[in-house]
Amino acid sequence: MKRIICVLLFACMLLCFASCGENTEHSPETESIDATESQSSTESTENNQGEETDEMRVLTLEKALHTSYEWADDYDRALVRSEHSCVTLGQADADAYPEMAQVLSQIATMQENAMLDEFDNLVSFAREELAADRDGFETNVSTLDVQVRRADSLVISLLSDSYSHYGQIENYRAFHGSNYDTQSGRELMLNDVVNVNNDLAKAVEKELTTSVWAGDFYSETSVEDYFANTPYDSFSWTVDYTGVTFYFAVGDLSDDGMMTATVCFAEYPELFNEKYLVAPTEYAVEIPLDISFFAELDTDNALEAISVSGWYNDERNHYMDYGIYTDTDGRYYEEECYTYDLHPYYVKAADGNFVYLFCEDVEEDRREMRLVVLSLNADGSVTKAGEMNVSPSWLTDNKFIVPTDPGKLILDDGDNDTKKVVFAVGNNGMPVLK
């Protein structure tokens, strides 16, 4: 078992150790999109070499999903379910940022190799479990989901969400952030972006205690001690569009669970390298299930916590309902569903804040999805705007285009059976043809 957990941790940590590799391959299906992106990429690069502006382009990235199942003989449940994802640059941006493209390509290769190795180990372990206790056997699960936290001409920031369920052994989940200079592909260190001092520790503690009871920490000085005693390269963090988010594992500050805190650019500008304060004001970002994500839902320059959760029925292999919580007056919205998987995105658009919840209705190579759009109101309430039969646009080899730009959402339209349709977020949050 130690071997299996080590492989999972290795896959999670690979984001730190990438060097140059091969470029991502060009898919013929993306040629029409690439033609329009190529000019946009060139313009973005030229702007970045000169004076920075607030109109930095949100880059196009592609995400690959790989799923493996192993079934037992005459047994109606899977021995092992393994899924992992990786992120690479779209072809136009790969041409504009070749060093960054090489880094992401090599990371993707290493992640896939590590997860395939883990899958083989899990199958052997699961067969031993099944032979020892057939009635009590539970499917072994291992997932590594890589999510884009920021993607512009300055920074590409990735968050790996790693989860495992090894039969009767306690579930394990961990986050690992990695951040790169888009121009060079160089991995950013924490002190490249943030002035790491006592003021940063105090800011993180303040943000944590707005959503976590202070008594949950080991002591009154847990946050201060962690910052004082932890090397910079041991922090887990991401550069977001609104600030820097820190991820604390169980045991870092308390035994009660994972914690996240976002130190906001607008609230603490003195703590940051001013270069990274320049970010797109409209964006879409995938967010992990059951973990707080921070965004400004009103106009006070302070961030509010948002959490999207789902109740999963192991016997039916489906989610049965989902909920959205905002810490503005503790509002909660819940709705029944019946879906294989949930993929939530936070969307910051000119006309408001929204959750785009892609519900995976068919679990195949090209997953069929429908979109549920929910509006996040300034008072913390959640309003359902509607549903559409659209999904992120699928390419070849299980790849799809990651939604990152509310002004240019490239989606597949299931109702009209059309691919790579360009939408924009409308004033009520629903996608409209651009």
C-alpha positions as CSV (number, residue, x, y, z in Angstrom):
1,M,0.0,0.0,0.0
2,K,2.9,2.3,0.7
3,R,4.0,1.8,-2.9
4,I,0.6,2.8,-4.3
5,I,0.3,6.0,-2.2
6,C,3.9,7.0,-3.2
7,V,3.0,6.7,-6.9
8,L,0.0,8.9,-6.4
9,L,2.0,11.5,-4.6
10,F,4.7,11.3,-7.3
11,A,2.0,12.0,-10.0
12,C,0.8,15.0,-8.0
13,M,4.3,16.4,-7.5
14,L,5.4,16.0,-11.1
15,L,4.1,19.5,-11.8
16,C,7.1,20.8,-9.9
17,F,9.9,19.0,-11.8
18,A,9.2,19.4,-15.5
19,S,11.9,20.4,-17.9
20,C,11.8,20.8,-21.7
21,G,9.9,18.2,-23.7
22,E,8.1,17.8,-27.0
23,N,5.5,20.2,-28.3
24,T,1.8,19.3,-28.2
25,E,0.6,17.8,-31.5
26,H,-1.6,19.8,-33.8
27,S,-5.1,18.5,-34.3
28,P,-6.7,19.1,-37.7
29,E,-10.1,19.6,-36.0
30,T,-8.8,22.9,-34.4
31,E,-7.5,24.5,-37.6
32,S,-10.4,26.9,-37.9
33,I,-10.1,28.0,-34.3
34,D,-6.3,28.2,-34.5
35,A,-6.5,30.6,-37.4
36,T,-8.3,33.2,-35.3
37,E,-6.2,32.5,-32.2
38,S,-2.9,32.8,-34.0
39,Q,-3.3,36.5,-34.6
40,S,-4.7,37.0,-31.1
41,S,-1.7,35.2,-29.6
42,T,0.8,37.3,-31.5
43,E,-0.9,40.5,-30.4
44,S,-0.9,39.3,-26.8
45,T,2.8,38.5,-27.0
46,E,3.6,41.9,-28.5
47,N,1.6,43.7,-25.8
48,N,3.3,41.8,-23.1
49,Q,6.7,42.8,-24.3
50,G,5.7,46.4,-24.1
51,E,3.4,48.2,-21.7
52,E,1.0,46.0,-19.7
53,T,-2.7,46.5,-20.0
54,D,-5.8,45.1,-18.3
55,E,-6.8,43.5,-21.5
56,M,-4.5,40.6,-21.4
57,R,-5.9,37.6,-23.3
58,V,-7.0,34.5,-21.6
59,L,-5.1,31.7,-23.2
60,T,-6.7,28.6,-24.8
61,L,-5.7,25.4,-23.2
62,E,-6.6,21.8,-23.9
63,K,-7.4,19.2,-21.3
64,A,-7.2,15.4,-21.7
65,L,-9.2,12.9,-19.6
66,H,-8.1,9.3,-19.4
67,T,-10.2,6.7,-17.6
68,S,-9.3,3.1,-17.0
69,Y,-11.5,0.3,-15.5
70,E,-10.7,-3.2,-14.4
71,W,-13.5,-5.7,-13.9
72,A,-13.5,-8.9,-11.8
73,D,-14.6,-12.2,-13.3
74,D,-18.3,-12.8,-12.6
75,Y,-18.4,-9.7,-10.4
76,D,-20.7,-6.9,-11.3
77,R,-18.6,-4.0,-9.9
78,A,-15.3,-2.7,-11.0
79,L,-12.1,-3.7,-9.2
80,V,-10.5,-0.3,-10.0
81,R,-11.6,3.0,-11.5
82,S,-8.7,5.3,-12.4
83,E,-8.9,8.7,-14.0
84,H,-6.4,11.4,-14.6
85,S,-6.2,14.6,-16.6
86,C,-3.5,16.8,-18.0
87,V,-3.4,20.3,-19.5
88,T,-1.5,21.5,-22.6
89,L,-1.6,24.7,-24.6
90,G,-3.7,24.9,-27.7
91,Q,-1.7,25.0,-31.0
92,A,-1.8,28.7,-31.6
93,D,-0.6,29.5,-28.1
94,A,2.0,26.7,-28.3
95,D,3.4,28.5,-31.3
96,A,3.4,31.8,-29.4
97,Y,4.9,30.3,-26.2
98,P,7.0,27.3,-27.2
99,E,9.0,27.0,-24.0
100,M,5.7,26.9,-21.9
101,A,4.3,24.4,-24.4
102,Q,7.3,22.1,-23.9
103,V,7.0,22.1,-20.2
104,L,3.3,21.3,-20.1
105,S,3.8,18.6,-22.7
106,Q,6.4,16.9,-20.6
107,I,4.4,17.2,-17.4
108,A,1.5,15.5,-19.2
109,T,3.7,12.6,-20.3
110,M,5.1,12.0,-16.8
111,Q,1.7,12.2,-15.2
112,E,0.2,9.7,-17.6
113,N,3.1,7.3,-17.0
114,A,2.9,7.6,-13.2
115,M,-0.9,7.0,-13.2
116,L,-0.7,4.0,-15.5
117,D,1.9,2.5,-13.1
118,E,-0.4,3.2,-10.2
119,F,-3.3,1.6,-12.0
120,D,-1.3,-1.7,-12.4
121,N,-0.5,-1.7,-8.7
122,L,-4.0,-0.9,-7.7
123,V,-5.4,-3.9,-9.8
124,S,-3.1,-6.3,-7.9
125,F,-4.0,-4.8,-4.6
126,A,-7.7,-4.9,-5.4
127,R,-7.6,-8.6,-6.4
128,E,-6.1,-9.4,-3.1
129,E,-8.8,-7.5,-1.3
130,L,-11.5,-9.2,-3.3
131,A,-10.2,-12.7,-2.6
132,A,-10.0,-11.9,1.1
133,D,-13.4,-10.3,1.6
134,R,-15.7,-10.6,-1.5
135,D,-18.8,-9.3,0.3
136,G,-17.1,-6.3,1.8
137,F,-15.1,-5.4,-1.2
138,E,-15.3,-1.8,-2.5
139,T,-14.1,-0.5,-5.8
140,N,-10.6,1.1,-5.5
141,V,-10.6,4.6,-6.9
142,S,-7.7,6.9,-7.9
143,T,-8.1,10.3,-9.7
144,L,-5.8,13.1,-10.5
145,D,-7.6,16.2,-11.9
146,V,-5.5,19.1,-13.1
147,Q,-7.4,22.4,-13.1
148,V,-6.4,25.8,-14.6
149,R,-6.4,28.5,-12.0
150,R,-5.0,31.3,-14.2
151,A,-4.0,31.4,-17.9
152,D,-2.8,34.6,-19.5
153,S,0.3,36.1,-21.1
154,L,2.0,36.4,-17.6
155,V,1.1,33.2,-15.7
156,I,-0.2,29.7,-16.2
157,S,-1.2,28.4,-12.8
158,L,-2.4,24.8,-12.3
159,L,-3.9,23.0,-9.4
160,S,-3.8,19.2,-9.1
161,D,-6.6,17.7,-7.1
162,S,-5.6,14.1,-6.2
163,Y,-8.1,11.7,-4.6
164,S,-7.8,8.0,-3.7
165,H,-10.1,5.4,-2.1
166,Y,-8.3,2.1,-1.4
167,G,-11.1,-0.2,-0.2
168,Q,-11.2,-0.3,3.6
169,I,-8.4,2.2,3.9
170,E,-9.2,5.8,4.8
171,N,-9.8,8.1,1.8
172,Y,-7.0,10.4,0.8
173,R,-7.2,13.8,-0.9
174,A,-4.5,16.4,-1.6
175,F,-3.9,19.6,-3.5
176,H,-0.7,20.7,-5.2
177,G,-0.3,24.0,-7.0
178,S,2.3,24.9,-9.7
179,N,2.8,28.2,-11.3
180,Y,4.8,29.1,-14.5
181,D,6.0,32.2,-16.3
182,T,4.1,32.0,-19.6
183,Q,6.9,33.6,-21.6
184,S,9.8,31.4,-20.5
185,G,8.1,28.3,-19.0
186,R,10.1,28.8,-15.8
187,E,8.4,27.7,-12.6
188,L,7.6,30.6,-10.3
189,M,8.8,30.5,-6.7
190,L,6.6,31.9,-4.0
191,N,8.9,34.9,-3.4
192,D,8.7,35.8,-7.1
193,V,5.1,36.7,-6.6
194,V,4.6,37.5,-2.9
195,N,6.7,39.4,-0.3
196,V,6.9,36.5,2.2
197,N,7.0,38.1,5.6
198,N,5.0,38.4,8.8
199,D,2.4,40.5,7.1
200,L,1.6,37.7,4.7
201,A,1.2,35.2,7.5
202,K,-1.2,37.7,9.2
203,A,-3.2,38.2,6.0
204,V,-3.5,34.4,5.5
205,E,-4.6,33.9,9.1
206,K,-7.2,36.7,8.7
207,E,-8.6,35.1,5.6
208,L,-8.7,31.7,7.2
209,T,-10.6,32.8,10.3
210,T,-13.3,34.5,8.2
211,S,-14.5,31.0,7.2
212,V,-12.8,28.7,9.8
213,W,-13.3,28.9,13.6
214,A,-10.0,29.9,15.2
215,G,-10.5,27.1,17.7
216,D,-10.0,24.6,14.9
217,F,-6.3,25.4,14.7
218,Y,-3.7,23.6,16.8
219,S,-2.9,26.8,18.6
220,E,-3.3,30.6,18.3
221,T,0.0,30.7,16.5
222,S,-0.5,27.8,14.1
223,V,-0.5,30.0,10.9
224,E,2.4,32.1,12.1
225,D,4.4,29.0,13.1
226,Y,3.7,27.3,9.7
227,F,5.0,30.3,7.8
228,A,8.0,30.6,10.0
229,N,9.0,27.0,9.8
230,T,8.1,25.9,6.3
231,P,10.5,26.4,3.3
232,Y,9.1,28.4,0.5
233,D,9.3,25.5,-1.9
234,S,7.1,23.4,0.4
235,F,4.1,25.7,0.3
236,S,1.2,24.7,-2.0
237,W,-0.2,27.8,-3.7
238,T,-1.6,29.1,-7.0
239,V,-1.6,32.5,-8.6
240,D,-5.3,33.3,-9.4
241,Y,-6.9,36.2,-11.2
242,T,-7.8,37.9,-7.9
243,G,-4.9,37.0,-5.6
244,V,-2.8,34.1,-4.4
245,T,-4.5,31.0,-2.9
246,F,-2.8,28.8,-0.3
247,Y,-3.8,25.1,0.3
248,F,-3.2,23.5,3.7
249,A,-3.3,19.8,4.1
250,V,-4.7,17.9,7.1
251,G,-2.0,18.2,9.7
252,D,-0.6,21.6,8.5
253,L,-2.7,23.7,10.8
254,S,-5.2,21.3,12.3
255,D,-6.5,17.8,12.1
256,D,-10.0,18.9,11.0
257,G,-9.5,18.9,7.2
258,M,-8.0,20.7,4.3
259,M,-8.2,24.5,4.3
260,T,-7.8,27.2,1.6
261,A,-7.2,30.9,1.9
262,T,-7.0,33.5,-0.9
263,V,-5.0,36.7,-0.2
264,C,-6.6,39.3,-2.5
265,F,-4.7,41.7,-4.7
266,A,-7.2,44.4,-4.1
267,E,-7.1,44.1,-0.3
268,Y,-3.3,43.5,0.1
269,P,-1.6,45.2,-2.9
270,E,1.5,45.9,-0.8
271,L,2.3,42.2,-0.5
272,F,2.6,41.4,-4.2
273,N,5.0,42.0,-7.0
274,E,3.0,44.5,-8.9
275,K,3.7,42.7,-12.2
276,Y,1.2,40.0,-11.2
277,L,-1.6,42.4,-10.3
278,V,-2.3,42.9,-14.0
279,A,-4.9,40.2,-14.8
280,P,-8.0,39.8,-17.0
281,T,-11.1,41.1,-15.3
282,E,-13.3,38.5,-16.9
283,Y,-12.4,34.8,-16.8
284,A,-13.7,31.2,-16.2
285,V,-11.9,28.9,-13.9
286,E,-12.6,25.3,-12.9
287,I,-13.1,24.8,-9.2
288,P,-12.7,21.6,-7.0
289,L,-15.8,20.0,-5.5
290,D,-16.3,20.4,-1.8
291,I,-13.5,23.0,-1.3
292,S,-13.9,26.7,-0.8
293,F,-13.2,28.9,-3.8
294,F,-12.9,32.7,-3.2
295,A,-14.4,35.4,-5.4
296,E,-15.8,38.9,-4.9
297,L,-19.5,38.7,-5.2
298,D,-20.2,42.3,-4.1
299,T,-18.1,45.5,-4.3
300,D,-16.2,45.6,-1.0
301,N,-12.9,44.4,-2.4
302,A,-13.1,41.5,0.1
303,L,-13.6,37.9,-1.1
304,E,-16.5,35.6,-0.4
305,A,-16.3,31.8,-0.2
306,I,-18.1,29.7,-2.7
307,S,-18.3,25.9,-2.4
308,V,-19.9,23.5,-4.9
309,S,-20.7,20.0,-3.5
310,G,-22.3,16.8,-4.7
311,W,-23.7,13.7,-3.0
312,Y,-22.4,10.6,-4.7
313,N,-24.2,7.3,-4.6
314,D,-21.6,4.5,-4.7
315,E,-24.1,1.8,-5.5
316,R,-25.6,3.6,-8.5
317,N,-22.3,5.2,-9.6
318,H,-24.1,8.6,-9.9
319,Y,-24.3,11.9,-8.2
320,M,-27.9,12.3,-6.9
321,D,-27.9,16.0,-6.0
322,Y,-25.6,19.0,-5.9
323,G,-25.4,22.1,-3.7
324,I,-23.8,25.6,-3.8
325,Y,-22.9,27.4,-0.6
326,T,-21.8,31.0,-0.3
327,D,-20.6,32.5,3.0
328,T,-22.5,35.7,2.4
329,D,-25.2,35.3,5.1
330,G,-24.6,31.5,4.8
331,R,-26.8,31.0,1.7
332,Y,-27.2,27.5,0.3
333,Y,-28.9,26.2,-2.9
334,E,-29.6,22.5,-3.6
335,E,-31.1,20.6,-6.5
336,E,-31.5,17.0,-7.4
337,C,-29.6,15.6,-10.3
338,Y,-28.6,12.2,-11.8
339,T,-25.2,12.4,-13.4
340,Y,-22.0,10.5,-13.7
341,D,-19.8,13.5,-12.8
342,L,-19.9,17.2,-12.0
343,H,-17.5,19.7,-13.5
344,P,-18.1,23.2,-11.9
345,Y,-16.6,26.4,-13.2
346,Y,-16.7,29.8,-11.7
347,V,-17.4,32.5,-14.4
348,K,-16.6,36.1,-13.8
349,A,-18.3,38.1,-16.6
350,A,-19.1,41.7,-17.2
351,D,-22.7,41.3,-16.1
352,G,-22.2,39.2,-13.0
353,N,-20.8,36.1,-11.2
354,F,-22.0,32.6,-12.3
355,V,-21.4,28.9,-11.7
356,Y,-21.3,26.9,-14.9
357,L,-22.0,23.3,-13.8
358,F,-21.3,20.8,-16.6
359,C,-23.1,17.5,-15.8
360,E,-21.7,14.4,-17.4
361,D,-24.6,12.3,-18.5
362,V,-22.8,9.7,-20.6
363,E,-19.5,8.3,-19.4
364,E,-17.7,7.4,-22.6
365,D,-14.7,8.6,-24.6
366,R,-16.5,11.7,-25.7
367,R,-18.5,12.4,-22.6
368,E,-22.0,13.9,-23.3
369,M,-22.8,16.8,-20.9
370,R,-25.4,19.3,-20.3
371,L,-24.8,22.7,-18.7
372,V,-26.6,24.1,-15.7
373,V,-26.1,27.9,-15.2
374,L,-26.5,29.4,-11.8
375,S,-26.2,33.1,-10.9
376,L,-24.3,34.1,-7.7
377,N,-26.1,37.2,-6.4
378,A,-24.5,40.0,-4.4
379,D,-26.5,39.0,-1.3
380,G,-25.1,35.5,-1.5
381,S,-28.3,33.9,-2.9
382,V,-28.1,31.6,-5.9
383,T,-30.6,31.7,-8.8
384,K,-30.8,29.1,-11.5
385,A,-30.6,30.8,-14.9
386,G,-31.3,27.8,-17.0
387,E,-29.9,24.7,-18.8
388,M,-28.4,24.0,-22.2
389,N,-27.3,20.9,-24.0
390,V,-23.8,22.1,-24.5
391,S,-20.3,20.8,-23.3
392,P,-16.7,21.9,-23.6
393,S,-15.7,21.3,-27.2
394,W,-14.2,17.8,-27.6
395,L,-11.1,17.3,-29.8
396,T,-9.2,14.1,-30.6
397,D,-7.7,11.7,-28.0
398,N,-10.1,12.6,-25.3
399,K,-9.1,16.2,-25.4
400,F,-11.4,19.2,-24.9
401,I,-10.9,22.9,-25.0
402,V,-10.9,24.3,-21.4
403,P,-13.4,27.2,-20.9
404,T,-11.3,30.1,-19.8
405,D,-12.7,33.2,-21.5
406,P,-16.3,34.3,-20.9
407,G,-16.2,36.3,-24.2
408,K,-15.1,33.3,-26.2
409,L,-16.5,30.0,-24.9
410,I,-15.9,27.2,-27.5
411,L,-18.6,24.6,-26.9
412,D,-20.2,21.7,-28.6
413,D,-24.0,22.2,-29.2
414,G,-25.7,18.9,-28.6
415,D,-29.2,20.1,-29.7
416,N,-28.0,21.2,-33.1
417,D,-25.2,18.6,-33.3
418,T,-22.6,21.2,-34.1
419,K,-19.0,21.3,-32.9
420,K,-16.7,24.1,-31.8
421,V,-19.4,26.8,-31.6
422,V,-18.3,30.1,-30.2
423,F,-20.5,31.5,-27.5
424,A,-20.2,34.4,-25.0
425,V,-21.7,34.7,-21.6
426,G,-25.0,36.7,-21.9
427,N,-26.3,39.3,-19.4
428,N,-28.3,36.6,-17.5
429,G,-25.4,34.2,-17.5
430,M,-26.6,31.9,-20.3
431,P,-24.3,31.3,-23.3
432,V,-25.3,33.2,-26.4
433,L,-24.0,32.8,-29.9
434,K,-21.2,35.2,-30.6
